[in-house]
Amino acid sequence: MIQSYDDLYITVQSAMAEYAKGEDAAEIVFKTNDNGTCELKNKANSKKFILMFARYGDEYKVGYAYFEPDAYGGFSNPEWIEDISHDEFTPKFVITLINEHLLENGVAPSDW
């Protein structure tokens, strides 16, 4: 359950550790930004997610935006933006985001 940016970072890093155990795992990089958001980026193809924590009254959410690099390797606007309830944002959910969107063809490694 995500209730702070620290919870978000711990959950993402936990997912990355689990993901990295896979035989065919791509090299995914994690970084935090000055504004509190964090990024997951595939080093090989530069596809990335920016994730953020938000509180709306009594409701906690994790927002995420998906970016693909343009022809010059830069990023402009996200391809899409979505959010999920804080109690649904789990390491398994993060691994699903990686497998379905950050990999070259959106195909999960064979041992998932």
VMD Tcl script that draws the C-alpha trace (Angstrom):
set ca {
  {0.00 0.00 0.00}
  {1.51 3.31 -1.11}
  {1.07 6.21 1.30}
  {4.22 8.22 0.57}
  {6.93 8.69 -2.01}
  {9.19 6.47 0.09}
  {6.61 3.67 -0.19}
  {6.52 4.22 -3.95}
  {10.31 3.97 -4.27}
  {10.50 0.85 -2.09}
  {7.75 -0.89 -4.07}
  {9.34 -0.06 -7.44}
  {12.81 -1.13 -6.29}
  {11.39 -4.36 -4.88}
  {9.72 -5.05 -8.23}
  {12.94 -4.35 -10.09}
  {14.87 -6.76 -7.88}
  {12.30 -9.47 -8.56}
  {12.20 -8.67 -12.29}
  {16.01 -8.80 -12.55}
  {15.98 -12.45 -11.42}
  {14.44 -13.46 -14.77}
  {16.77 -15.03 -17.32}
  {15.70 -12.73 -20.15}
  {15.36 -9.57 -18.04}
  {16.09 -6.30 -19.83}
  {18.28 -3.71 -18.13}
  {15.79 -1.39 -16.43}
  {17.12 1.72 -14.70}
  {15.47 3.42 -11.72}
  {16.01 7.02 -10.74}
  {14.36 9.59 -8.52}
  {13.81 13.17 -9.65}
  {14.08 16.42 -7.68}
  {10.29 16.86 -7.77}
  {9.73 13.49 -6.03}
  {8.70 11.54 -9.11}
  {10.65 8.49 -10.15}
  {11.47 6.88 -13.48}
  {11.76 3.37 -14.85}
  {13.64 3.28 -18.14}
  {14.69 0.46 -20.45}
  {18.34 1.18 -21.18}
  {18.25 -0.54 -24.58}
  {15.24 1.17 -26.18}
  {14.77 4.25 -23.92}
  {11.07 3.57 -23.29}
  {10.18 4.86 -19.84}
  {7.58 5.47 -17.17}
  {7.45 8.43 -14.86}
  {5.62 7.56 -11.64}
  {4.20 9.91 -9.03}
  {2.34 9.68 -5.75}
  {-0.75 11.81 -5.18}
  {-3.32 12.34 -2.50}
  {-6.82 13.54 -3.36}
  {-8.60 14.20 -0.08}
  {-8.69 10.82 1.67}
  {-7.76 8.93 -1.50}
  {-4.20 7.94 -2.39}
  {-3.19 7.22 -6.00}
  {-0.10 6.37 -8.00}
  {0.01 8.09 -11.36}
  {2.19 6.93 -14.21}
  {2.98 8.33 -17.63}
  {4.43 6.27 -20.49}
  {6.98 7.80 -22.86}
  {8.59 6.54 -26.05}
  {11.60 8.37 -27.48}
  {11.12 10.39 -30.67}
  {13.28 9.96 -33.78}
  {16.04 12.01 -32.14}
  {16.02 10.13 -28.83}
  {14.22 12.85 -26.91}
  {10.86 12.90 -25.16}
  {8.06 15.38 -25.59}
  {4.58 14.44 -24.45}
  {3.63 11.13 -22.85}
  {1.98 8.54 -25.06}
  {-0.57 8.05 -22.28}
  {-1.19 8.79 -18.61}
  {-3.01 6.61 -16.09}
  {-3.41 6.19 -12.35}
  {-4.17 3.36 -9.96}
  {-5.34 3.15 -6.38}
  {-2.51 3.04 -3.84}
  {-3.55 -0.39 -2.59}
  {-3.42 -1.89 -6.09}
  {0.10 -0.62 -6.84}
  {2.23 -3.66 -6.02}
  {5.55 -5.08 -7.22}
  {3.56 -7.46 -9.43}
  {1.82 -4.46 -11.05}
  {5.20 -2.79 -11.71}
  {6.54 -5.98 -13.31}
  {3.45 -6.06 -15.53}
  {4.15 -2.47 -16.63}
  {7.73 -3.42 -17.49}
  {6.75 -6.57 -19.36}
  {3.89 -5.04 -21.32}
  {5.34 -1.63 -22.17}
  {9.08 -1.23 -21.62}
  {10.26 -4.31 -23.49}
  {10.96 -4.06 -27.20}
  {7.90 -5.96 -28.36}
  {5.87 -5.84 -25.18}
  {6.51 -9.54 -24.60}
  {7.26 -10.93 -21.18}
  {10.42 -12.98 -20.63}
  {9.91 -16.70 -21.05}
  {10.05 -17.53 -17.34}
  {7.26 -15.13 -16.29}
}
mol new
graphics top color blue
foreach p $ca { graphics top sphere $p radius 0.5 }
foreach p [lrange $ca 0 end-1] q [lrange $ca 1 end] { graphics top cylinder $p $q radius 0.2 }
display resetview
